[in-house]
Amino acid sequence: MSGASATFWILWGILVASLPVWFCLVSALHKRLASTHPEKYRQMGEPQLVRNNRPGMGVRLFKFIFTREDRPLNDPQLSRLTAIMLAFSICYFAIFLFLSAPILLGLLLVTLGVRGS
């Protein structure tokens, strides 16, 4: 197995292994919001991992994390959890883009090649 191939499979394994971790973090966030900040939890639509998980819930979750909506709530535990989720998300997306870059580049080249013909 070449070095590039090994790197690919290691990064792929990290992505797959990180999914259960992400679900645990999301569950912890929902529980924390429901128990200590019920008004904010209601504003977010009372999300849960399985039940009441409509398509817009993911957008609200990422908005909450990336715009740091936790800060006005003055909850150090919630802020720490949100900061971890923010860093986790950025790392996950970076690895995902790195792994999918060759595919995306190939699609771009094929598309440009078809248009250029």
PyMOL commands that set and color helices and strands:
alter all, ss='L'
color gray80, all
select helices_A, chain A and resi 3-36+38-43+55-66+71-73+76-116
alter helices_A, ss='H'
color red, helices_A
deselect
rebuild
show_as cartoon
